[in-house]
Amino acid sequence: MSPRKQSNSAIPETLKSLGYRMPAEWEPMAATWMVWPHNRTDWPGKFEPIPYVYAEIVRQLARVGRVELVVNDEAHEKRARTVLTFANVLPASKANIRFHRWPTNRGWTRDSGPIFVRNRRGEIAITNWRFNAWAKYRNWQKDNLLPEHVARLLKLPTYDPAVLTEDAVHHVVLEGGSIDVDGRGTMLTTEECLLSKVQQRNPGLEREDLEAVFDVLLGVKKVIWLDRGIVGDDTHGHVDDIARFVGPRTVLAAYEDDRADANHEILRENFRRLQRATDARGQQLNVIKLPMPSPVVINGQRVPASYANFYIFNGVVLVPTFNDANDLVALNTIAKAMPRHRIVPIYCGDLIWGLGAIHCMTQQQPR
């Protein structure tokens, strides 16, 4: 704990005694939650193809599990159904797709949606972290209600992460894209995102405070702190663009060989930290380099294109591609690291203009 204050989780220790943990993404899942795209300002001048990218993602996911689609209202649901029918997702996958009419600000479900946990008895609960639109946008209040909507629908217990200090109760801000876990007590995150004094999510909280609440809420015993996120990432350091667990002890780490590229030093430092790190059980990590695509620039702006923003769901891995020479290299790297999974490329050259890709729009619900 920080010597300047005494802090502890405001959540009852009985929660920790129940053995809740955040499962790894490759574990069996009941559903994927997604918010159907509707905020055109996320893709200025390029919104028209976005619903069809979503439709292809839904089509692939509905083959292996349930897809829970959040829409703003009846009119938005009608538009979504029209696109899904045009793309031959409906009626073929109707049994695996459910719609929920809840208003939202944006469609980045990874960050605003619930983070599910499961305990030793197979009971599921929801951790309801505060969402504040990456500490940079004013319109986030509807998104912040999404975990509560889901909890009421599924009749699941909800836990609101908080930390007590001498000064106040801090309701902890956390986005799902800022963390990645192995399901066995180890978490990846970045100092830039969670500890930055510039884009600070949790003023008044230190590294030790956050680690304590991760322990109680997510079953995390060891946090591996990486340095920074990639160029163009407006979330300021989300880890799901740079390093991902794909199995116990195995991490795919984005790496840029071109020394002239702005991402080279960033990703080399993160790779070094991973090579030196051990997991919660004290075992050395198997760190595999995952190439980066060539820089993707849209309207003069470099966007955060990365193959690491893939999504694992019930034996399938949806991988973003960019019509780049490294697409095939990345797909083969992921396939080799996950030989029991089916690797599915999804073209994200348009989607990435929203500064996020497949992992950013999805959130898994464990069985």
C-alpha positions as a printed NumPy array, in Angstrom:
array([[  0.   ,   0.   ,   0.   ],
       [  1.045,   3.558,  -0.57 ],
       [  2.756,   5.007,   2.527],
       [  0.794,   8.251,   2.228],
       [ -2.548,   6.616,   2.999],
       [ -4.275,   3.452,   4.073],
       [ -6.534,   1.909,   1.452],
       [ -8.551,  -1.224,   1.029],
       [-11.346,  -2.605,  -1.103],
       [-14.815,  -1.427,  -0.14 ],
       [-16.174,  -4.765,  -1.38 ],
       [-16.858,  -7.355,   1.336],
       [-14.091,  -9.892,   1.738],
       [-16.789, -12.569,   1.506],
       [-16.752, -11.962,  -2.245],
       [-13.114, -12.995,  -2.398],
       [-13.839, -16.045,  -0.256],
       [-16.389, -17.191,  -2.85 ],
       [-13.511, -17.649,  -5.266],
       [-14.715, -15.441,  -8.115],
       [-12.311, -14.979, -11.007],
       [-12.41 , -13.583, -14.502],
       [-12.188, -16.562, -16.885],
       [ -9.748, -16.595, -19.775],
       [-11.304, -15.767, -23.13 ],
       [-10.659, -19.257, -24.513],
       [-12.743, -20.916, -21.793],
       [-16.315, -22.072, -22.631],
       [-18.636, -19.114, -23.132],
       [-22.42 , -18.813, -23.154],
       [-22.68 , -15.658, -25.244],
       [-21.033, -12.641, -26.804],
       [-22.499,  -9.209, -26.042],
       [-22.371,  -6.516, -28.731],
       [-23.918,  -3.085, -29.207],
       [-25.126,  -2.556, -32.767],
       [-23.352,   0.492, -34.308],
       [-25.369,   3.694, -34.391],
       [-23.064,   6.603, -33.468],
       [-21.951,   7.947, -36.831],
       [-19.405,  10.274, -35.226],
       [-17.268,   7.225, -34.392],
       [-16.727,   6.683, -38.14 ],
       [-16.985,  10.187, -39.632],
       [-17.681,   9.994, -43.355],
       [-17.303,   6.205, -43.377],
       [-20.255,   4.81 , -41.429],
       [-22.114,   3.067, -44.289],
       [-19.99 ,  -0.136, -44.431],
       [-19.712,  -0.533, -40.642],
       [-23.027,  -2.366, -39.997],
       [-22.025,  -4.922, -42.633],
       [-18.721,  -5.573, -40.882],
       [-20.705,  -6.144, -37.691],
       [-23.023,  -8.486, -39.586],
       [-20.116, -10.677, -40.665],
       [-18.807, -10.811, -37.099],
       [-22.264, -11.747, -35.793],
       [-22.554, -14.427, -38.494],
       [-19.309, -16.068, -37.41 ],
       [-20.068, -15.872, -33.693],
       [-23.631, -17.163, -33.998],
       [-22.254, -20.393, -35.474],
       [-20.663, -21.321, -32.161],
       [-22.728, -19.568, -29.495],
       [-25.373, -17.009, -28.645],
       [-25.027, -13.356, -29.659],
       [-26.759, -10.751, -27.497],
       [-27.314,  -7.603, -29.574],
       [-28.081,  -4.306, -27.846],
       [-29.991,  -1.76 , -29.932],
       [-31.158,   1.725, -29.017],
       [-34.844,   1.252, -29.776],
       [-37.36 ,  -0.379, -32.114],
       [-36.202,   1.618, -35.134],
       [-32.565,   0.643, -34.593],
       [-33.542,  -2.989, -34.173],
       [-35.393,  -2.849, -37.489],
       [-32.299,  -1.438, -39.223],
       [-30.092,  -4.112, -37.667],
       [-32.466,  -6.875, -38.761],
       [-32.488,  -5.46 , -42.298],
       [-28.68 ,  -5.558, -42.51 ],
       [-28.476,  -9.016, -40.943],
       [-31.073, -10.323, -43.399],
       [-29.264,  -8.76 , -46.37 ],
       [-26.024, -10.414, -45.182],
       [-27.811, -13.79 , -44.82 ],
       [-27.273, -13.881, -41.05 ],
       [-31.037, -13.861, -40.482],
       [-33.068, -15.977, -40.529],
       [-30.347, -18.661, -40.678],
       [-28.9  , -17.822, -37.233],
       [-32.119, -16.583, -35.63 ],
       [-31.998, -19.105, -32.802],
       [-28.654, -17.787, -31.615],
       [-29.35 , -14.039, -31.821],
       [-31.327, -12.042, -29.244],
       [-32.083,  -8.31 , -29.324],
       [-32.254,  -5.973, -26.311],
       [-33.542,  -2.409, -26.541],
       [-31.364,  -0.308, -24.272],
       [-30.065,   3.143, -25.321],
       [-26.286,   3.562, -25.501],
       [-23.856,   6.296, -26.476],
       [-21.467,   4.142, -28.506],
       [-20.871,   0.571, -29.55 ],
       [-17.591,  -0.357, -27.868],
       [-18.982,  -3.108, -25.65 ],
       [-15.582,  -4.332, -24.487],
       [-15.15 ,  -1.135, -22.487],
       [-18.669,  -0.227, -21.385],
       [-20.171,  -3.678, -20.983],
       [-20.12 ,  -5.927, -17.912],
       [-17.046,  -7.913, -16.97 ],
       [-18.296, -11.33 , -15.929],
       [-16.735, -13.484, -13.221],
       [-17.308, -17.091, -12.223],
       [-16.62 , -18.877,  -8.954],
       [-15.644, -22.398,  -7.961],
       [-19.264, -23.535,  -7.919],
       [-19.885, -22.307, -11.449],
       [-21.924, -19.307, -10.295],
       [-21.759, -16.237, -12.536],
       [-21.68 , -12.628, -11.328],
       [-21.132,  -9.214, -12.891],
       [-18.496,  -6.669, -11.919],
       [-19.824,  -3.202, -12.669],
       [-16.803,  -0.957, -13.141],
       [-17.458,   2.708, -13.783],
       [-17.18 ,   3.8  , -17.407],
       [-16.357,   7.425, -18.257],
       [-15.629,   7.243, -22.012],
       [-11.871,   6.848, -21.611],
       [-11.696,  10.06 , -19.547],
       [-12.071,  12.15 , -22.699],
       [-15.695,  12.375, -23.891],
       [-18.685,  13.899, -22.138],
       [-21.395,  11.531, -23.367],
       [-20.995,   8.241, -21.526],
       [-23.899,   8.114, -19.075],
       [-26.009,   5.648, -21.112],
       [-23.036,   3.365, -21.685],
       [-22.314,   3.331, -17.971],
       [-25.731,   1.724, -17.352],
       [-25.113,  -1.266, -19.63 ],
       [-23.843,  -3.653, -16.904],
       [-26.931,  -2.903, -14.793],
       [-29.249,  -3.673, -17.717],
       [-27.505,  -7.   , -18.31 ],
       [-27.526,  -7.918, -14.621],
       [-31.275,  -7.308, -14.34 ],
       [-31.99 ,  -9.313, -17.474],
       [-29.908, -12.289, -16.382],
       [-30.785, -11.92 , -12.683],
       [-27.128, -11.982, -11.707],
       [-25.511, -10.501,  -8.588],
       [-23.581,  -7.325,  -9.28 ],
       [-20.51 ,  -6.002,  -7.508],
       [-19.427,  -2.383,  -7.824],
       [-15.65 ,  -2.083,  -7.445],
       [-14.584,   0.604,  -5.02 ],
       [-11.547,   1.525,  -2.941],
       [-11.625,   3.275,   0.43 ],
       [ -8.985,   5.879,   1.205],
       [ -8.612,   8.479,   3.926],
       [-10.302,  11.002,   1.67 ],
       [-13.149,   9.213,  -0.11 ],
       [-14.715,   6.128,  -1.625],
       [-13.385,   5.762,  -5.174],
       [-15.656,   3.93 ,  -7.613],
       [-13.053,   2.394,  -9.878],
       [-13.   ,   3.154, -13.604],
       [-11.905,   0.221, -15.755],
       [-12.395,  -0.633, -19.418],
       [-12.33 ,  -4.24 , -20.573],
       [ -9.867,  -3.416, -23.347],
       [ -7.326,  -2.222, -20.799],
       [ -6.851,  -5.689, -19.294],
       [ -6.257,  -9.267, -20.412],
       [ -6.194, -12.34 , -18.155],
       [ -5.068, -15.959, -18.29 ],
       [ -7.886, -17.162, -16.017],
       [ -5.302, -18.449, -13.511],
       [ -4.581, -15.239, -11.639],
       [ -2.426, -13.259, -14.077],
       [ -3.367,  -9.976, -15.723],
       [ -1.778,  -7.84 , -18.438],
       [ -2.304,  -4.074, -18.488],
       [ -0.355,  -0.877, -19.182],
       [  0.956,   1.902, -17.009],
       [ -0.071,   4.44 , -19.628],
       [ -3.729,   3.524, -19.335],
       [ -4.231,   2.884, -15.63 ],
       [ -1.476,   4.951, -14.018],
       [ -1.158,   7.959, -16.333],
       [ -1.307,  11.348, -14.635],
       [ -2.54 ,  12.887, -17.912],
       [ -5.458,  10.659, -18.964],
       [ -6.092,   9.503, -15.424],
       [ -9.043,   7.189, -14.897],
       [ -8.801,   7.018, -11.131],
       [ -7.391,  10.147,  -9.463],
       [ -6.193,   9.404,  -5.957],
       [ -5.506,   5.712,  -6.559],
       [ -2.085,   4.13 ,  -6.972],
       [ -0.795,   0.887,  -8.443],
       [ -1.228,  -0.975,  -5.156],
       [ -4.849,   0.172,  -4.794],
       [ -5.769,  -1.126,  -8.214],
       [ -3.964,  -4.425,  -7.695],
       [ -5.881,  -4.958,  -4.452],
       [ -9.275,  -4.47 ,  -6.085],
       [ -8.286,  -6.686,  -9.051],
       [ -7.46 ,  -9.391,  -6.529],
       [-10.844,  -9.203,  -4.818],
       [-13.039,  -8.707,  -7.893],
       [-11.276, -10.613, -10.668],
       [ -9.157, -13.154,  -8.809],
       [ -5.939, -11.556, -10.077],
       [ -2.853, -12.407,  -8.027],
       [ -0.213, -10.99 , -10.37 ],
       [ -0.416,  -7.901, -12.573],
       [  2.153,  -7.574, -15.345],
       [  2.498,  -3.868, -16.063],
       [  3.501,  -3.069, -19.633],
       [  4.558,   0.404, -20.709],
       [  2.509,   2.068, -23.445],
       [ -0.026,   1.381, -26.173],
       [  0.416,   1.788, -29.91 ],
       [  0.332,   4.973, -31.953],
       [ -3.185,   6.128, -32.829],
       [ -4.858,   4.474, -29.834],
       [ -7.163,   7.148, -28.441],
       [ -7.814,   5.047, -25.326],
       [ -4.224,   5.777, -24.271],
       [ -2.728,   2.367, -23.798],
       [ -5.279,  -0.418, -24.106],
       [ -3.514,  -3.735, -23.826],
       [ -5.767,  -5.558, -26.294],
       [ -3.856,  -3.898, -29.13 ],
       [ -0.442,  -5.011, -27.904],
       [ -0.393,  -8.253, -25.875],
       [ -2.874, -11.1  , -25.404],
       [ -2.934, -14.378, -23.526],
       [ -3.781, -17.28 , -25.844],
       [ -3.181, -20.05 , -23.308],
       [ -1.632, -20.634, -19.89 ],
       [  1.799, -18.916, -19.9  ],
       [  1.541, -18.067, -23.629],
       [  1.312, -14.45 , -24.795],
       [  1.113, -13.087, -28.323],
       [  2.891,  -9.735, -28.298],
       [  2.626,  -7.178, -31.084],
       [  6.065,  -6.331, -32.447],
       [  7.301,  -3.843, -35.031],
       [ 10.63 ,  -4.69 , -36.719],
       [ 10.933,  -1.41 , -38.61 ],
       [ 13.18 ,   0.797, -36.478],
       [ 11.891,   3.898, -38.258],
       [  8.308,   3.178, -37.225],
       [  6.974,   5.034, -34.174],
       [  5.745,   1.753, -32.702],
       [  9.16 ,   0.072, -32.752],
       [ 10.497,   1.322, -29.405],
       [  7.076,   1.125, -27.731],
       [  6.549,  -2.519, -28.62 ],
       [ 10.165,  -3.502, -28.015],
       [  9.926,  -2.224, -24.434],
       [  6.661,  -4.1  , -23.879],
       [  8.221,  -7.26 , -25.316],
       [ 11.196,  -6.936, -22.964],
       [  8.906,  -6.633, -19.952],
       [  6.985,  -9.728, -20.992],
       [ 10.199, -11.702, -21.46 ],
       [ 11.265, -10.825, -17.909],
       [  7.855, -11.499, -16.387],
       [  6.453, -14.56 , -14.663],
       [  2.814, -15.486, -14.179],
       [  0.888, -15.795, -10.91 ],
       [  2.367, -19.261, -10.402],
       [  5.93 , -18.046, -10.85 ],
       [  6.345, -19.588, -14.313],
       [  8.165, -17.878, -17.163],
       [  5.967, -16.706, -20.019],
       [  6.217, -18.038, -23.558],
       [  6.194, -14.761, -25.497],
       [  5.545, -14.978, -29.25 ],
       [  6.056, -12.045, -31.595],
       [  2.971, -11.036, -33.568],
       [  3.752,  -8.735, -36.506],
       [  2.108,  -5.383, -37.034],
       [  0.495,  -4.353, -40.31 ],
       [  1.976,  -1.471, -42.256],
       [  0.74 ,   1.868, -40.924],
       [ -2.926,   2.444, -41.737],
       [ -3.667,   6.115, -42.358],
       [ -7.183,   7.444, -42.991],
       [ -7.838,  11.095, -43.769],
       [ -4.301,  11.925, -42.661],
       [ -4.655,  10.187, -39.292],
       [ -2.773,   7.052, -38.284],
       [ -5.215,   4.596, -36.739],
       [ -4.452,   1.782, -34.233],
       [ -4.428,  -1.158, -36.651],
       [ -3.192,  -4.28 , -34.853],
       [ -3.674,  -8.004, -35.296],
       [ -3.701,  -8.345, -31.498],
       [ -7.264,  -7.021, -31.396],
       [ -8.628, -10.498, -32.129],
       [-11.531, -12.133, -30.279],
       [-11.649, -15.752, -29.032],
       [-15.069, -17.395, -28.708],
       [-15.825, -21.102, -28.297],
       [-13.063, -22.455, -30.494],
       [-13.074, -19.622, -33.038],
       [-10.64 , -16.703, -33.283],
       [-11.811, -13.688, -35.281],
       [ -8.714, -11.802, -36.439],
       [ -8.699,  -8.28 , -37.916],
       [ -6.987,  -7.983, -41.3  ],
       [ -6.093,  -4.923, -43.351],
       [ -5.234,  -6.078, -46.896],
       [ -1.612,  -5.997, -45.802],
       [  1.355,  -8.215, -46.622],
       [  1.551,  -9.227, -42.958],
       [ -2.065, -10.432, -42.795],
       [ -1.103, -13.99 , -43.692],
       [  1.929, -13.96 , -41.384],
       [ -0.247, -12.853, -38.468],
       [ -2.957, -15.407, -39.215],
       [ -0.384, -18.208, -39.373],
       [  1.243, -17.021, -36.134],
       [ -2.081, -17.08 , -34.305],
       [ -2.996, -20.456, -35.822],
       [  0.289, -21.965, -34.679],
       [ -0.183, -20.607, -31.157],
       [ -3.785, -21.858, -31.019],
       [ -3.792, -25.088, -33.058],
       [ -7.17 , -26.284, -31.742],
       [ -8.971, -23.121, -32.824],
       [-10.469, -22.129, -36.17 ],
       [ -8.905, -18.857, -37.333],
       [-11.275, -16.534, -39.218],
       [ -9.994, -13.32 , -40.852],
       [-12.307, -10.298, -40.759],
       [-11.421,  -7.31 , -42.94 ],
       [-11.261,  -4.256, -40.645],
       [ -9.898,  -1.576, -42.952],
       [-13.12 ,   0.409, -42.544],
       [-13.895,  -0.566, -38.954],
       [-10.529,   0.655, -37.676],
       [-11.456,   4.227, -38.623],
       [-13.492,   4.107, -35.41 ],
       [-10.157,   3.504, -33.618],
       [-11.13 ,   0.004, -32.532],
       [-11.529,  -3.463, -34.011],
       [-13.1  ,  -6.838, -33.196],
       [-12.092,  -7.23 , -29.558],
       [-13.2  ,  -3.677, -28.794],
       [-16.791,  -4.35 , -29.829],
       [-17.312,  -7.681, -28.064],
       [-17.674,  -8.864, -24.468],
       [-17.878, -12.519, -23.47 ],
       [-20.278, -14.095, -20.985],
       [-18.992, -17.357, -19.433],
       [-21.031, -20.516, -19.052]])
